Amino acid sequence: MSQTKRQEQKELTRQRIIDTAFRIYAVKGFSTPTNIIAQEAEISHGTIFVHFPTKEILQQYVLEQFASEVGNELHNLSTTSEDISELLYAHISILQKYEAFYKKMILEITLLPSETKEILVSIQSTMSWHFSIVVDQLQKHGLIKDIPLHMLFNTWIALVHYYLQNSDLFAPDTSVLERYSDELINTFVTLISK
């Protein structure tokens, strides 16, 4: 096998590990042993450690890739928005795409190493930046209450996280974000509007 084919196969195996870990973390959580990931990826357990020396490095890589995808989607969907509802719909749309994974992440974040916790902060920072641009303009035009930006953003995130964390109560058989997106956005906008 040529070096190029070997490298290509190695990269395909690495991507299969990442994709499988992402899928399993979304269902079983971040404490899932690597042997389960290897079994689901149909590779030997040792192969995982060729690509990711520790379970924590694999977790961090999967989370970094997730943060990058979410960040790119947020930038693409919200860079032209001047409407708070439109921005919030974009945010929920992105989270809905990754709902199971994101829910596990926020439920288990306190159990993860500090390096991985920083990844959640980076995701929130990206959304906060877009949020601040829109809210600042709306506050200057007198359309939104004069509430500190960090309180507005934290209230939005708390509302979304509360529904995600309690999705078994609010939407046991479907996506809680799909079911409640209109209500969450309309309620939040009503609360902050003058």
Order of alpha helices (4+ residues) and beta strands (2+ residues): alpha-alpha-alpha-alpha-alpha-alpha-alpha-alpha-alpha-alpha
